[in-house]
Amino acid sequence: MQATLEQMDNLRGTSLYKLQLKYMMNKLEVLLERTLKNPLNSLDKEDPDLLTRIQSNIELVMGMDLEELAMLRQEIDDYRAGKDEASAS
């Protein structure tokens, strides 16, 4: 086992490693696209704007710094707490 790990370490940074990793990533991308195609098409038929809204929100969150993320988390926690209190009443 140790010998295998050492050989893997030796391959890192070589063109063979880079090509193999690139091949695996491309293969994964094709598999994901094939797997998600039908579910995404179904969602798109139900609500054509859903995926656009999701993408927009992801971009919004990705552009936030840590302080903004903490503020967003607090807002979400407050919102959920208020929702739970309303449903318990």
C-alpha positions in Angstrom: 0.0 0.0 0.0 2.8 2.4 0.9 4.6 1.7 -2.3 1.4 2.5 -4.3 1.0 5.8 -2.4 4.6 6.7 -3.1 4.2 6.0 -6.8 1.1 8.1 -6.9 3.1 11.0 -5.3 5.8 10.5 -8.0 3.2 10.8 -10.8 1.9 14.2 -9.5 3.1 17.0 -11.7 4.0 14.8 -14.6 2.2 15.1 -18.0 0.8 11.6 -17.6 -0.9 12.7 -14.3 -2.2 15.8 -15.8 -3.6 14.0 -18.9 -5.2 11.3 -16.8 -6.8 13.8 -14.5 -8.1 15.8 -17.4 -9.5 12.7 -19.0 -11.3 11.7 -15.7 -12.7 15.2 -15.3 -14.1 15.2 -18.9 -15.6 11.7 -18.3 -17.2 13.0 -15.1 -18.6 16.0 -16.9 -20.2 13.8 -19.6 -21.6 11.5 -17.0 -23.1 14.3 -15.0 -24.7 15.9 -18.0 -26.2 12.6 -19.1 -27.5 11.9 -15.5 -29.0 15.3 -14.9 -30.4 16.0 -18.4 -33.9 14.5 -17.8 -34.4 15.9 -14.2 -33.3 19.4 -15.3 -35.6 19.3 -18.4 -38.5 18.3 -16.1 -37.8 21.2 -13.8 -37.5 23.6 -16.7 -40.9 22.5 -18.0 -42.5 23.1 -14.6 -40.9 26.5 -14.0 -38.8 27.9 -16.9 -37.3 30.7 -14.6 -36.3 28.4 -11.8 -32.8 27.5 -13.0 -32.1 31.1 -13.9 -33.1 32.2 -10.4 -31.0 29.5 -8.8 -28.0 30.5 -10.9 -28.5 34.2 -10.0 -28.6 33.4 -6.3 -25.5 31.2 -6.5 -23.6 34.0 -8.2 -24.9 36.4 -5.5 -23.6 34.1 -2.7 -20.3 33.4 -4.5 -19.6 37.1 -4.7 -20.1 37.7 -0.9 -17.3 38.1 1.6 -17.2 36.2 4.9 -18.9 39.1 6.8 -21.8 39.2 4.2 -22.2 35.5 4.4 -22.4 35.7 8.2 -25.1 38.4 7.9 -27.0 36.3 5.4 -26.9 33.3 7.7 -28.3 35.3 10.5 -31.1 36.6 8.3 -32.0 33.1 7.2 -31.9 31.8 10.8 -34.2 34.7 11.9 -36.6 34.0 9.0 -36.8 30.3 9.8 -37.3 30.9 13.5 -40.2 33.3 12.7 -41.6 30.8 10.3 -41.4 28.0 12.9 -43.1 30.2 15.5 -45.9 31.1 13.1 -46.6 27.4 12.3 -46.6 26.4 16.0 -49.3 29.0 16.8 
